[in-house]
Amino acid sequence: MKFEMSDKVYDILKWVVMIVLPACSALYASLAPVWGWGNVEQITVTLSAIQLFLGSLIGISTSNVKKTKTNQKKA
């Protein structure tokens, strides 16, 4: 199965994976003890799992685009 995404979706997902999710995880882990919020480990692990999943999709898409460009140059 070939998986590709548009440049706009790629850019948004990359920003979410590299900036938003790690920042949210760190923010929650930092503030939860101060404010008495629960489930710190569950929430930070969930955010990390989502980050890993989306990062994998980005990696697959990037690999497919590179292969397509390489094949187009050869043709």
C-alpha positions in Angstrom: 0.0 0.0 0.0 1.3 3.4 -1.0 0.8 6.2 1.5 1.4 9.8 0.6 0.0 13.1 1.9 -0.2 16.6 0.6 2.5 19.1 1.5 0.1 21.0 3.7 -0.9 18.0 5.7 2.8 17.0 6.0 3.8 20.4 7.3 1.0 20.5 9.9 1.7 16.9 11.1 5.4 17.6 11.3 4.8 20.8 13.4 2.4 18.8 15.7 4.8 16.0 16.1 7.9 18.1 16.6 6.5 21.0 18.6 3.0 20.7 19.9 2.8 17.2 21.3 6.2 17.3 23.2 5.3 20.8 24.5 1.8 19.6 25.7 3.3 16.6 27.4 6.0 18.6 29.2 3.5 21.2 30.2 1.1 18.7 31.6 3.8 16.8 33.4 5.1 20.0 34.9 1.8 21.5 36.0 -0.1 18.4 37.1 1.7 18.0 40.5 1.4 21.7 41.2 -2.4 21.9 40.5 -3.3 18.4 41.7 -4.2 17.1 38.2 -4.3 13.3 38.0 -3.2 10.6 35.6 0.1 12.3 34.8 1.8 9.1 33.6 -1.2 7.9 31.5 -1.6 11.3 29.8 2.1 11.8 29.0 2.5 8.2 27.7 -0.6 8.7 25.6 0.8 11.9 24.1 4.1 10.1 23.4 2.3 7.2 21.7 0.3 9.6 19.5 3.6 11.5 18.7 5.3 8.2 17.7 2.3 7.1 15.5 2.1 10.4 13.7 5.9 10.5 13.3 5.8 7.1 11.7 3.2 8.3 9.2 5.4 11.3 8.3 8.4 9.0 7.9 6.5 6.6 5.6 5.2 9.5 3.5 8.6 11.1 3.2 10.1 7.7 2.1 7.4 7.3 -0.5 7.9 10.8 -1.9 11.7 10.2 -2.1 11.2 6.9 -3.9 8.7 8.6 -6.4 11.1 11.4 -7.1 14.0 9.0 -7.6 12.0 6.9 -10.0 10.9 10.0 -12.0 14.5 11.1 -12.4 15.5 7.6 -13.7 12.7 7.6 -16.3 
